[in-house]
Amino acid sequence: MSVTAMVLIKAQPARSAALATAIAEVQGVSEVFSVAGRYDLVAIVRAARNEELADIVSGAIHQLPGIMESETLIAFRAYSRSEVGVGTSLFMDE
């Protein structure tokens, strides 16, 4: 079993690209996205246990220079495209 989290990050504007690159190099980070909206970056983190997730987010990512604010969302369940299609079809008339 693994734990997945999305780390939403507000970055100092001048450090956004360098910060994204540094986050992408952190062990346990699978992807980093530059996004529009309230946050500048979204990092997808995968770990074996909650304790490992805490080490990655608090111990590694939050220590990088350029982070002004962050919010971490921990995933309870993942849905594939096929599962989402089945779920949404329940509410559609045929």
Protein Blocks (a to p, Z undefined) as FASTA:
>chain_A
ZZdddddddddfklmmmmmmmmmmpghiabdcddedjbfbdcddddfbfklmmmmmmmmm
mmpghiabdcddddfbdcdfklmmmmmmmmpcZZ
